[in-house]
Amino acid sequence: MATPEDVVELAAASEREALEQAAADAGVGPSDFEIVHSEALSRMPWQPKRFRFQLRRVVRAAAPVSVDGHWAIDCRLGSVWLTVYPPERAGRPVMPEELLAERRNWPVATFDRDHLYSAVEKAAGRPVAIAEYEVPKDRPYGALISPNDMAGYLVFGIEKPGEEELEAALATLAEVGIVQGIDLERVKTALDAWQPTHAVLVAEGRAPEPGENAEVLSTESPGSPRILPDGSADFSGCRFDEPIEAGEPLLRLKPVRRAREGVTVRGASIPTTDGVETDLQRFVGEGVELTPDGLQVVATVSGSLTRASDGRIGVRPLLRIPKSVDSATGNIDFPGNVVVDVDVADGVTVKATGDLTIKGVAMGAHLEAGGAMVLMNGMTGHGVGEIVAHGPLEAVFLQDCTVTSDSGVAVSREIVGCMVTAADSVMVTGEGKILGGAIQAGHEIIAKTIGTSRGVMTKLTVSPRRDAAASGDASGGRPSVRVQDRLYPPAIIQIGIAKWTADRETVFSRFVEANGAISVTPYA
């Protein structure tokens, strides 16, 4: 409901303009004003229409606030009294589990469960006795310890104490073993307000504080990897072609937080688990270093991130070529990472001791990378294009070229008429086509479609690496050729010494070697 407040008057061409102008002047939204009167202003025939508006500021009633239910404990007359208050509006009610968890801090070992549940259910805001404790009858003080040893209570007897009240109260606490966490101010306040039969909380234990493991954190740098739950580095979100400055932090370490043991009011220690140490040394590769305090990995050279398979961060000098590489620029041979922003023409050579990224189309060129290679728009090799990658190769497509990778080859569209050799696997996703040519991999070849209906020969060879065989299929699973949709003849599949020639279409198949022969099973 709106109430009148702050009437203003102004001239404007329309109601909307008037509302917006009033709101801008007041620093609020147009909906916080309403128009209460308007009249046209006198004007000459050629002048635009304008109006005088009176607007009133409105104040909107605040939404009703919800309040959760709550509870309170009072220890008097030898009983523990529980008062449960109901929630207001959409507030959450008190649940029995809250009280059952807390009752181990009360000065009683047993309680009346039925009375507790009844008080919670009714939530009438009236105290209900749910347990009893002993009140001293022949002396001024008694003391009680909660079942979990985490709370100590001073219990006032019936007769009023005499001299040396504080010393006598502390001696009574010590008699039952309360020696830790005593709050002297609470004791003094309780003595000043001496109330017979009351049990007053005057000592509390300290809960244990578990340690926190050291944590490796990413930074804002384009070369900062995401740290996975298992502690390994995920470089998939890194921007490999963006520059990194010397001194730029690539990872940070949040140090371990040591645990703090707890202690009961009896003085007994409560053990807990300490945080686990870690360090950043395992991420330090070429061109980076650990700061003297061990809390950061920083670049020691300006350049760009180098892809690494061992999880280490490397930074190498960066050569960025903002145009095409052709006869005008000449061949490129750079000791670091190279990024070509446009195309690479026929007949030129581009070499990088680090990673090589081509953002345009690579033609019939010779490309060589000491690390990874990325062809963001693929290669049309015209039968002479050559790729040599000592790390993994990623490309949109490969056509009429020769490819060698000391790691794996990942293509997002198709491989057409190529000679491809990869030490690990060759994977073609998306359209997933391998059309003609010869593909050789050390572990696996995966594609959606192999061959064409026009009868072009496609040869697929998997030559398991000796190191993978010795380690029990370290790459994961048996060496195989997997066809997600269709394989067209003619095609030859060879795995190890086993060979199979396709003379008919085969769909959704996985080819593996078994006892010296090729076994064909459903795709998995």
C-alpha positions in Angstrom: 0.0 0.0 0.0 1.4 3.4 -0.9 1.4 6.5 1.3 1.8 10.1 0.1 5.2 11.7 0.5 7.4 14.2 -1.3 5.1 15.8 -3.9 7.2 17.3 -6.8 6.2 19.5 -9.8 8.0 19.5 -13.2 7.4 20.0 -16.9 7.8 17.2 -19.4 6.6 16.0 -22.8 5.0 12.8 -21.5 4.1 10.9 -18.4 7.0 8.5 -19.0 9.5 11.4 -19.3 8.1 13.0 -16.1 8.4 9.8 -14.1 11.9 9.1 -15.4 13.0 12.7 -14.6 11.6 12.7 -11.1 13.2 9.3 -10.4 16.6 10.4 -11.7 16.5 13.5 -9.5 15.6 11.4 -6.4 18.0 8.6 -7.2 15.3 5.9 -7.3 13.3 4.0 -9.9 10.3 5.4 -11.8 8.0 3.0 -10.0 8.6 5.0 -6.8 6.6 7.9 -8.1 3.0 8.3 -9.2 1.3 11.1 -11.2 -1.4 12.9 -9.2 -2.2 15.8 -11.6 -1.3 17.0 -15.1 -2.2 20.0 -17.3 -1.1 21.2 -20.7 1.2 24.2 -20.9 0.3 27.1 -23.2 2.4 27.1 -26.4 2.7 28.6 -29.8 1.4 26.4 -32.7 4.8 25.4 -33.9 6.1 24.4 -30.4 5.9 20.8 -29.2 3.3 19.9 -26.6 4.5 20.0 -22.9 2.6 19.4 -19.7 3.0 20.4 -16.1 3.0 17.3 -13.8 2.6 16.9 -10.1 4.1 13.6 -8.9 4.0 12.0 -5.5 6.6 9.8 -4.0 5.3 6.6 -2.7 6.7 4.4 0.0 5.9 0.7 -0.3 5.2 -1.3 2.7 8.0 -3.7 3.6 7.4 -7.4 3.2 6.5 -9.2 6.4 9.6 -10.8 8.0 9.6 -14.5 8.8 11.2 -15.5 12.1 12.3 -19.1 12.9 11.2 -20.8 16.0 13.7 -20.9 18.9 14.2 -22.3 22.3 15.7 -21.6 25.7 16.9 -23.6 28.7 16.6 -22.5 32.3 18.0 -24.5 35.2 16.1 -23.7 38.5 14.3 -25.4 41.3 16.3 -28.6 40.6 14.8 -28.9 37.1 15.9 -28.2 33.6 13.1 -26.1 32.0 12.7 -26.1 28.2 10.8 -23.2 26.5 10.1 -23.6 22.8 8.8 -20.6 20.9 6.8 -21.0 17.6 8.0 -19.6 14.3 6.4 -16.5 12.8 5.0 -16.5 9.3 7.1 -18.8 7.0 9.8 -19.3 9.7 11.2 -22.8 10.4 10.0 -24.5 13.5 12.3 -26.0 16.2 13.1 -29.6 15.4 13.7 -32.3 18.1 17.1 -33.1 16.6 18.4 -29.7 17.5 17.6 -30.3 21.2 18.8 -33.9 21.2 22.2 -32.7 19.9 22.4 -29.9 22.4 21.2 -31.8 25.5 24.7 -33.3 26.1 25.7 -29.8 27.2 23.0 -29.7 30.0 23.8 -30.6 33.6 21.9 -33.8 33.5 22.6 -37.4 32.3 19.0 -38.3 31.6 15.9 -36.5 30.6 12.2 -37.1 29.9 12.0 -37.6 26.2 8.2 -37.5 26.1 8.2 -34.1 27.8 10.8 -32.8 25.4 8.9 -34.0 22.3 5.7 -32.6 23.7 7.3 -29.1 24.3 8.6 -29.1 20.7 5.3 -30.2 19.2 3.3 -27.6 21.1 5.8 -24.8 20.9 3.6 -22.9 23.3 6.3 -20.5 24.6 5.9 -21.8 28.2 8.6 -23.6 30.2 8.3 -27.4 30.5 10.4 -29.4 33.0 12.3 -32.1 31.1 14.9 -33.2 33.6 16.1 -32.9 37.2 19.4 -32.2 38.9 20.5 -32.4 42.5 20.4 -29.2 44.6 22.8 -29.1 47.6 20.8 -28.8 50.9 23.5 -28.5 53.5 26.0 -26.2 51.8 25.8 -23.1 49.6 27.3 -24.6 46.4 27.4 -27.6 44.3 28.8 -28.3 40.9 27.7 -30.4 37.9 29.4 -31.4 34.6 27.5 -32.1 31.4 27.6 -35.6 30.0 30.1 -34.5 27.2 32.4 -32.8 29.7 32.1 -29.6 27.8 30.0 -27.6 30.3 30.4 -26.9 34.0 27.6 -25.6 36.2 27.7 -23.9 39.6 24.6 -25.0 41.5 23.3 -22.7 44.3 22.1 -24.4 47.5 19.4 -23.3 49.8 21.5 -21.5 52.4 23.2 -18.3 51.4 27.0 -18.4 51.4 29.1 -16.4 53.9 32.5 -14.9 53.4 35.0 -15.8 50.7 32.3 -16.5 48.2 34.5 -16.6 45.1 37.1 -18.8 46.6 34.5 -21.2 47.9 32.7 -21.4 44.6 36.0 -22.1 42.7 36.9 -24.7 45.3 33.5 -26.4 44.7 34.1 -26.4 40.9 37.5 -28.0 41.5 36.1 -30.7 43.7 34.1 -32.2 40.8 37.0 -31.7 38.4 36.1 -28.4 36.6 39.5 -26.9 36.1 39.4 -25.6 32.5 37.4 -22.9 30.7 36.1 -21.2 33.9 34.7 -17.7 33.2 35.4 -15.7 36.4 33.0 -12.9 35.3 30.2 -15.4 35.0 31.0 -16.8 38.4 31.1 -13.3 40.0 27.8 -12.3 38.3 26.1 -15.4 39.5 27.4 -14.8 43.0 26.1 -11.2 43.0 22.7 -12.3 41.8 22.6 -15.4 44.1 19.5 -17.4 43.4 18.8 -20.6 45.4 18.4 -23.8 43.4 19.7 -22.3 40.2 22.3 -24.0 38.1 24.4 -21.5 36.2 26.8 -22.2 33.3 30.2 -20.9 34.4 32.7 -23.1 32.5 32.9 -24.2 28.9 35.3 -26.5 27.1 36.9 -25.6 23.8 35.8 -27.6 20.8 38.6 -29.0 18.6 39.3 -27.1 15.4 40.3 -29.4 12.6 43.1 -28.2 10.4 42.5 -27.2 6.8 44.5 -28.7 3.9 46.8 -26.5 1.9 45.1 -25.5 -1.3 46.5 -24.7 -4.7 44.6 -21.8 -6.3 44.4 -20.5 -9.9 45.1 -16.9 -10.8 43.7 -14.5 -13.4 46.6 -15.3 -15.7 45.7 -16.8 -19.1 48.3 -19.5 -18.3 46.8 -20.5 -14.9 45.4 -24.0 -15.0 42.4 -25.2 -13.0 43.3 -27.5 -10.1 41.2 -30.6 -10.0 40.0 -32.3 -6.7 42.8 -34.9 -7.1 45.4 -32.1 -7.2 46.2 -32.4 -10.9 46.3 -29.4 -13.3 43.6 -29.0 -16.0 44.9 -26.8 -18.8 41.7 -27.1 -20.9 40.5 -23.6 -20.0 43.9 -21.9 -20.5 44.4 -19.3 -23.2 47.6 -20.6 -24.8 48.0 -17.9 -27.4 47.8 -15.0 -25.0 50.9 -13.3 -23.6 52.3 -13.9 -20.1 54.6 -11.3 -18.5 57.7 -12.2 -16.6 56.8 -12.2 -12.9 53.2 -12.9 -13.5 51.7 -15.4 -10.9 50.4 -18.5 -12.4 49.4 -20.4 -9.3 49.1 -19.5 -5.6 49.2 -21.7 -2.5 46.9 -21.2 0.4 49.0 -22.5 3.3 47.8 -25.3 5.5 46.0 -24.3 8.7 47.1 -26.1 11.7 44.6 -28.0 13.8 43.8 -26.8 17.4 43.1 -29.5 19.9 40.0 -29.2 22.0 39.9 -29.4 25.8 37.1 -30.4 28.2 36.2 -28.6 31.4 38.1 -31.4 33.2 41.2 -30.4 31.3 41.4 -33.4 29.0 42.5 -32.8 25.4 40.3 -33.6 22.5 42.4 -34.7 19.5 41.6 -33.7 15.9 43.0 -34.1 12.5 45.7 -31.7 11.1 45.7 -30.2 7.7 47.7 -31.8 4.9 50.7 -30.0 3.5 51.3 -29.6 -0.2 53.7 -27.6 -2.3 53.8 -26.0 -5.7 57.1 -27.5 -6.8 55.4 -30.3 -8.8 53.9 -27.6 -11.1 57.2 -25.9 -11.9 58.4 -26.4 -15.4 60.4 -24.5 -18.0 60.3 -20.7 -17.7 58.7 -20.5 -14.3 59.9 -20.6 -10.7 58.7 -20.9 -7.1 58.9 -17.7 -5.1 61.2 -17.8 -2.0 58.2 -18.1 0.3 56.9 -21.1 -1.7 53.5 -19.5 -2.1 53.5 -18.6 -5.8 54.5 -20.1 -9.2 55.6 -17.1 -11.3 56.9 -16.8 -14.9 60.6 -16.0 -15.2 60.3 -15.0 -18.9 57.7 -13.2 -21.0 56.0 -15.5 -23.5 53.0 -17.8 -23.5 52.0 -21.1 -21.9 53.4 -24.3 -23.1 51.2 -27.4 -23.1 52.7 -30.2 -21.0 51.4 -33.7 -20.4 53.1 -34.1 -17.0 51.0 -31.3 -15.3 53.9 -28.9 -15.1 53.5 -25.2 -16.1 55.9 -24.0 -18.7 56.3 -20.6 -20.2 58.4 -20.0 -23.4 59.1 -16.9 -25.3 56.3 -16.0 -27.7 56.5 -14.9 -31.3 53.2 -13.6 -32.5 52.7 -13.1 -36.3 49.7 -10.9 -36.9 49.4 -11.7 -40.6 49.8 -14.6 -42.9 53.1 -16.4 -43.3 54.0 -16.6 -47.0 56.9 -15.8 -49.3 56.9 -12.2 -48.1 57.6 -13.1 -44.5 59.8 -16.1 -45.3 60.2 -19.2 -43.2 59.9 -19.0 -39.4 62.2 -20.9 -37.0 61.7 -19.6 -33.4 63.0 -20.9 -30.1 59.7 -20.7 -28.2 56.0 -20.6 -28.9 54.7 -19.3 -32.2 51.2 -18.0 -32.9 50.2 -17.1 -36.5 47.0 -15.0 -36.5 46.1 -15.6 -40.1 47.1 -18.3 -42.7 50.2 -20.2 -43.7 50.7 -20.4 -47.4 52.1 -23.2 -49.7 55.8 -23.9 -49.6 56.8 -22.1 -46.4 58.2 -23.6 -43.2 57.1 -22.7 -39.7 59.1 -24.2 -36.8 58.7 -23.6 -33.1 60.7 -25.3 -30.3 57.6 -24.9 -28.1 53.9 -24.9 -29.1 52.6 -23.8 -32.6 49.2 -22.3 -33.1 47.8 -21.4 -36.5 44.5 -19.4 -36.3 43.9 -19.4 -40.0 44.2 -22.2 -42.6 47.5 -24.0 -43.2 48.1 -24.9 -46.8 50.9 -27.0 -48.3 53.4 -25.9 -45.7 55.9 -27.7 -43.4 54.8 -27.2 -39.8 56.9 -28.4 -36.9 56.4 -28.0 -33.1 58.6 -29.2 -30.3 55.5 -29.1 -28.1 51.8 -29.2 -29.0 50.3 -27.9 -32.3 46.9 -26.4 -32.8 45.4 -25.8 -36.3 42.3 -23.8 -35.5 41.1 -23.9 -39.1 42.9 -27.1 -40.2 45.2 -27.9 -43.1 44.6 -28.3 -46.8 47.9 -29.8 -47.7 47.5 -30.1 -51.5 49.5 -33.4 -51.2 52.6 -31.7 -49.9 51.6 -30.3 -46.5 53.6 -31.9 -43.7 53.0 -31.7 -39.9 55.5 -32.8 -37.3 54.3 -32.4 -33.7 56.4 -33.7 -30.8 53.4 -33.1 -28.5 49.6 -33.5 -29.2 48.0 -32.2 -32.4 44.6 -30.6 -32.5 42.9 -29.6 -35.8 39.5 -28.9 -37.2 40.3 -31.0 -40.3 43.2 -32.5 -42.1 43.2 -32.9 -45.9 45.9 -34.2 -48.3 48.8 -34.0 -45.9 51.2 -36.1 -43.9 51.1 -36.0 -40.1 53.4 -37.3 -37.4 52.7 -36.8 -33.7 54.7 -38.2 -30.7 51.5 -38.0 -28.7 47.9 -38.1 -29.9 45.9 -36.5 -32.8 42.4 -35.0 -32.1 40.4 -33.7 -35.1 37.0 -32.1 -34.7 35.6 -32.7 -38.2 37.3 -35.0 -40.7 40.6 -36.5 -42.0 40.6 -36.8 -45.8 43.3 -38.5 -47.9 46.0 -38.2 -45.2 48.9 -40.2 -43.9 48.7 -39.9 -40.1 51.0 -41.5 -37.6 50.4 -41.0 -33.8 52.2 -42.5 -30.9 49.0 -42.6 -28.9 45.5 -42.3 -30.3 43.7 -40.7 -33.3 40.3 -39.4 -32.4 37.9 -37.7 -34.9 34.8 -36.1 -33.3 32.0 -34.0 -34.6 31.3 -35.2 -38.1 33.9 -37.8 -37.3 35.0 -38.8 -40.8 38.1 -40.6 -41.9 37.9 -40.7 -45.7 40.7 -42.6 -47.5 44.4 -42.5 -46.6 46.3 -44.4 -44.0 46.0 -43.9 -40.2 48.4 -45.4 -37.7 48.0 -45.1 -34.0 49.8 -46.6 -31.0 46.7 -47.3 -29.0 43.3 -46.5 -30.6 41.6 -45.0 -33.6 38.1 -43.6 -33.0 35.8 -42.1 -35.7 32.1 -41.9 -36.5 32.5 -42.8 -40.2 35.4 -44.6 -41.9 35.6 -44.8 -45.7 33.1 -43.7 -48.3 30.4 -45.3 -50.5 32.5 -44.4 -53.5 34.9 -47.2 -52.8 38.0 -45.3 -51.6 40.5 -47.5 -49.8 41.1 -46.6 -46.1 43.8 -48.3 -44.1 43.7 -48.3 -40.3 46.6 -49.7 -38.3 47.0 -49.9 -34.5 50.6 -50.8 -33.4 50.5 -51.2 -29.6 53.5 -49.6 -28.0 55.8 -51.8 -26.1 55.7 -49.6 -23.0 51.9 -49.7 -23.0 51.9 -53.5 -23.4 54.4 -53.9 -20.5 52.3 -51.7 -18.2 49.0 -53.4 -18.9 47.3 -51.1 -21.3 48.4 -47.9 -19.6 46.3 -45.8 -22.0 43.1 -47.4 -20.8 41.6 -50.5 -22.4 42.7 -52.8 -25.2 44.2 -51.4 -28.4 41.2 -51.0 -30.8 39.5 -49.4 -33.7 36.1 -48.0 -32.8 33.4 -47.0 -35.4 30.6 -45.0 -33.9 28.4 -45.2 -37.1 29.5 -46.9 -40.3 32.6 -48.4 -41.9 32.6 -48.6 -45.8 34.6 -51.1 -47.8 37.2 -51.3 -49.1 39.0 -50.9 -45.8 41.9 -52.7 -44.0 42.2 -52.9 -40.3 45.3 -54.1 -38.7 45.9 -54.4 -34.9 49.3 -55.8 -34.0 49.9 -58.8 -36.4 46.2 -59.4 -36.9 44.6 -58.1 -40.1 41.0 -57.8 -41.3 39.7 -56.7 -44.7 36.3 -55.2 -44.9 34.2 -56.4 -47.9 30.9 -55.1 -46.6 29.5 -52.2 -44.6 29.9 -52.6 -40.8 28.0 -50.5 -38.3 28.5 -49.6 -34.6 31.5 -51.8 -34.3 34.7 -52.2 -32.2 37.6 -54.0 -33.6 40.1 -55.7 -31.2 42.9 -58.3 -31.6 42.1 -61.7 -30.0 44.3 -64.8 -30.4 46.0 -63.4 -33.5 42.8 -62.5 -35.3 40.5 -59.4 -35.4 37.4 -59.7 -33.3 34.4 -57.5 -34.2 32.1 -56.6 -31.2 29.4 -54.0 -30.8 30.6 -50.4 -30.3 31.3 -49.5 -26.7 
